[in-house]
Amino acid sequence: NKGIITNSVVALVTREGNPEGVKGWDDLTKQGVEDITPNPFSSGGARWNLMAGYGAQLEDGKSEADGEQYLADLLANVPVQDESARASLQTFSGGKGDVLISYENEAIFAQQNGEDLDYVVPDSTILIENPAAITSTTKHPKEAKAFLDFVRGEEAQKIFAENGYRPVLEGADTAGQDFPEPPGLFTIDDLGGWDEVLATFFDEENGVVTEIERNLGVSTEK
């Protein structure tokens, strides 16, 4: 699995019953809809969120310029940008916003902890791949390898599924979780990989998102 031990996807979290009728990314840029997502200059999760929205535009056949405009329209509908994904979840749970952009596993976590919310996996969204590795400086290589072998195995993969992560082990027990397969699922590599994405969108001087955030008066300090 190339070092990947679990997967997730970017999902759209709504109030219970989905009162705004959110079905996909286009609903997030409608007038009057408040979206919650963290600041992408303090939260790695926020970068995944924005790249999911941008990539979905390309999946729908739109141009890169259209995708960049989408990001501007989306961020204009974000009333507050917290420092982290978990803080944004708390903001949403506290009653702020109509839609929370989040990892699917975070939405499942919130439901499991009694939060009254629903979530939608858009037809086009990004695959979040979670890696693990043994460091070259470990003083406990035997134990580290044993742990890595464990998390790749059937028992751990089921535990991950129970907690909302998509297992990567073929045929793994999904513990009754419903993990829909979006027809337009794409990866960060489809957008050029993180090196290219960081340079194009999040460069501290000339990034596409950097410029959008500055125009909105949002901090771009890392």
Disulfide bonds with the S-S distance in Angstrom:
none
